[in-house]
Amino acid sequence: MPDRLRKIAHEATRGINELLGGNLDAGQSARIDKLIEDAVIKALLEGQHRAVDAALQCPEADQDLAHKIATEIRQKNDVLIVNLTSLR
């Protein structure tokens, strides 16, 4: 997943560069890539938090399954955070 996030960030940076009609230097491109990557990560984590919240809003009869789903989402969040932190 982290490589895919970097690709998304790089494509967005390229689009920004084209929009501006000029060429960003390597430092500017790297900083924009990082800003976009951070924004994508925050958005992904927010979406996953909302998914956990939604899972926990299930009727009481489905709470066992909802907690299992929420735990799985949280574990995936933890793995994502560890992987992304190791890239920095």
Secondary structure as UniProt FT lines:
FT   HELIX           2..20
FT   HELIX           26..55
FT   TURN            56..57
FT   HELIX           60..62
FT   HELIX           63..87
//
